[in-house]
Amino acid sequence: MKLNKLLSKCTRQHTDSSMPIVALLAGLAVGAVVGLLFAPEKGADIRGKISDKAGDLASSVKDKIQTVKEKLNAESEKVVEVKDQVVDDVRKKTKAAADQLSGDADATDTSNDPVKNS
């Protein structure tokens, strides 16, 4: 009775989409072990092949990581350039607006100055 409750509780917790992936990986691992156990080659030969494949995989992963790093560096340089351009544009527009406001303020001060108007 308690076992049924425990099993039903465990199965309800893992009803998400990760279960098929876990089952697939477990199946692949079991298949690999069974394949190695019944392989017609010597253990040393199999270990050598596994080592070679692992080395090739590691090299491939390193190459892909390096490619991604290079792309990220290039993109980050582009982002920095765009940022610098935007900052320059904002500075120019802010200065122009400030100059325009100070010019308007000077014109307003001159029109209200009784000494200059007479």
C-alpha positions, 0 to 999 in steps of 0.5 A: 500500500505504501509502495503504491503511494510512493510510486504514484507520488514519484511518477506525478512529480516527473510528468514534465517533458524531461522524462523522455530525454532522461529515458533516452539518455539512459537507454543510450548508456545501457546500449553502449555498455551492452555493445562494449560487453559483446564487442568482438574486439579486444578491450584495449582496442575498444578503449583506444577507439573510445579515446580517439573519438573522445579526443576528436569530440573534444577538439571539435568542441574546442574549435566551435567554442573558439568560433563562438568566442570570435563571433562574440568579440566581433559583435561586441566591437560592433556594439561598442562602435554603435554605443560610441556613435549614439553617445556622440549624437546625444552629446551633439543634440544636447549641446545644440539644444543647450545653445538654442535655449541659451540663445533664446534666453539671451534674446528674451533678456535683451527684449526685457532690458529697458536700457537696451530697448531705449 
